[in-house]
Amino acid sequence: MLLTRAEGLNAADQAFFEAIGYRTMVLPLTSIQTLPLTEKDLTQLHLSSWLFFTSQAAVPQVLSQALPEVNIAVIGKKTAEAVRRMGFEPAFVSSKETKRGMLQEWMALYPKQTTIFYPKSQLADNLLEQMLEDTYQVYSFVAYENLFLPDNQLKLDHLLKEAAIQSVYLTSPSAWRRFYSVYQRYYLPIELVVIGETTKKALEKTGCKALLIEECTPAK
């Protein structure tokens, strides 16, 4: 099983899959490079009532400069854990692993106008801004870059050329697109395991089928 999250984020996945009989190896298809917050970003952060995280990537960078009283909304349990490691408690944790599902749940609970600070990657779409624009004031900006390093592209090509993997675990549409950019040269019979309906649909758009799992939680 090839694990593909960014460096340092694969430990829980590794424990889960090895507990159910897989041998694992790690090759990040994502490299996160955070960008410094500008003076304008910091001003908006301190003026906003809510802080939204749809990924773990921006959590340490932003929360190291956030005010303790800010309300935090996160997508899923892993992002909530990242927030807690920074000494904050999320006010809202989505039960859905999709951005649309998260927003629908949050809007149902908090229908009144408020201000939202939203750090995202250069690859993110504008769904959050579009869904919230009629009622809420959203300040969004690129807080980090999500990159596919050339060395890791070469390593993935070598693994596929040698037929060295039988399964791969993918956690985002961007991870799938990066894997597929190399995989399509070989198209080996590999088990494709994903988390989240959004990632599953990204695979289906290319004609591939995926095994969908809800969450990697190691047995206690």
Secondary structure, 3 states (H helix, E strand, C coil): CEECCCCCCCHHHHHHHHHCCCCCEECCCCEEEECCCCHHHHHHHHHCCEEEECCCCCHHHHHCCCCCCCEEEEEHHHHHHHHHHCCCCCCEEECCCCHHHHHHHHHHHCCCCCEEEEEEECCCCCHHHHHHCCCCEEEEEEEEEEECCHHHHHHHHHHHHCCCCCEEEECCHHHHHHHHHHHCCCCCCCEEEEECHHHHHHHHHCCCCCEEECCCCCCC
